[in-house]
Amino acid sequence: MALSAKMLDFATRSSWIRKMFEEGARMKAQYGAENVYDFSLGNPDLPPPPQYLAAMTEVLAEEKPGVHGYMPNPGYPAVRKAVAAQIAKEQKVTVEETEMLMTCGAAGGLNVVMKALLDPGDEVVILAPFFVEYNFYIDNHGGVAKIVNTAADFSLDLAGIEAALSPKTKAIIINSPNNPTGQIYAREELDRLGELLGAAGRKFGTVIYLVADEPYRKIVYDGQEVPSIFQASNNAILVSSYSKDLSLAGERIGYIAVHPEVTDKMLLLGAMALANRILGFVNAPALMQRVVARLQGVTVDNAIYARRREAFCRVLSEAGYEFEPPKGAFYMFPKSPLADDAKFCGLLQEQKILAVPGRGFGMPGYFRLAFCVEDAVIERSAGAFRRAMAAAKS
Ligand SMILES: Cc1ncc(COP(=O)(O)O)c(C=O)c1O
């Protein structure tokens, strides 16, 4: 076999969402798009806010010598200044432009952080259910993922996390609002996590970084707030992007920021700037950096996601599904009525509903539904969800 055996194995492990996506395309061709309820993909379907086009037009008018040239690997200083000011507002901690860097989305940012932190065999704790790519990002840089389940309500299992820490632990990655559960970790949970990581680091004579992946920070419901990670730990590293809150997922624009008192700050920032370069990103897309700098504090119309969330909660409750209503992001993560979540997703598929089995996120017994779809798809799917539940019970 000419190909890497590891990559072939990864391709199998990462295939659930892709498999459902391909199945959806096949079913839409066969039955007509309006007759298929495709909740498989978290690809934001809302248009970017109107300010986006105005910002883009302004940026395009700025054509001048050197504007397409190389730049410092962390990004344009003026862009970093604008983004740092917004991060400081959200995190309630001062953040200077020198304490952050622009990246190719949150995915690029997470790879940069892992590259900067990990030596072969170092461990990174991730929490199930997880964004499946974390496993690959950790492995990309020689690390080993240590999986800890969240509690039954998807809050942090602090005792479980503590038990998973070892002298080899370099970091924990948390994601709030969460994909796939939609849950937001509370202030007290984050504070206790920060304390326990600090205590473990002191016990082992190491530093354990708290990496917060927050691309859904601004997509929240019922007035929820996402607590500041920088207030929970001095060793926090924030990774985020504009993929979801400005619906710019394909443009690959995001950032990393560190707490102003993070351990080994200058070394860490230097290592991350180098990682941005040598991973081949070199720098975040130039045009998009200049666009997002003008869009600080702007977000897609959350009221649309809020309306869909309400409709989906109603449809699922009326059909008898058990779930925690999401507090943020655009996913539902109901309990599968069958212990075998893949089998139940098969029953959903017979009703032309596409969902991703929980095992694709490291948590069998559940399934994920993404509501980046028009309201009408959710409304029309009600009968199909009821029939799938009846089939599971028969
Ligand atoms: C939890 C989580 N983290 C990171 C990412 C990657 O985001 P980006 O498109 O900004 O790289 C996603 C994308 O779906 C995600 O759901």
The ligand as an SDF file (V2000), in Angstrom:
LIG
                    3D

 16 16  0  0  0  0  0  0  0  0999 V2000
  -16.0340   22.9290   17.6870 C   0  0  0  0  0  0  0  0  0  0  0  0
  -15.3950   23.3890   16.4310 C   0  0  0  0  0  0  0  0  0  0  0  0
  -14.1370   23.8040   16.4700 N   0  0  0  0  0  0  0  0  0  0  0  0
  -13.4950   24.2230   15.3600 C   0  0  0  0  0  0  0  0  0  0  0  0
  -14.1360   24.2250   14.1440 C   0  0  0  0  0  0  0  0  0  0  0  0
  -13.3930   24.6900   12.9370 C   0  0  0  0  0  0  0  0  0  0  0  0
  -13.7550   25.9900   12.6660 O   0  0  0  0  0  0  0  0  0  0  0  0
  -13.0940   26.8180   11.4820 P   0  0  0  0  0  0  0  0  0  0  0  0
  -13.9820   26.6810   10.2930 O   0  0  0  0  0  0  0  0  0  0  0  0
  -13.0340   28.2070   11.9770 O   0  0  0  0  0  0  0  0  0  0  0  0
  -11.7530   26.2490   11.2290 O   0  0  0  0  0  0  0  0  0  0  0  0
  -15.4630   23.7870   14.0390 C   0  0  0  0  0  0  0  0  0  0  0  0
  -16.1530   23.7320   12.7520 C   0  0  0  0  0  0  0  0  0  0  0  0
  -17.2060   23.1950   12.5870 O   0  0  0  0  0  0  0  0  0  0  0  0
  -16.1100   23.3520   15.2230 C   0  0  0  0  0  0  0  0  0  0  0  0
  -17.3830   22.9200   15.2000 O   0  0  0  0  0  0  0  0  0  0  0  0
  1  2  1  0
  2  3  1  0
  2 15  2  0
  3  4  2  0
  4  5  1  0
  5  6  1  0
  5 12  2  0
  6  7  1  0
  7  8  1  0
  8  9  2  0
  8 10  1  0
  8 11  1  0
 12 13  1  0
 12 15  1  0
 13 14  2  0
 15 16  1  0
M  END
$$$$
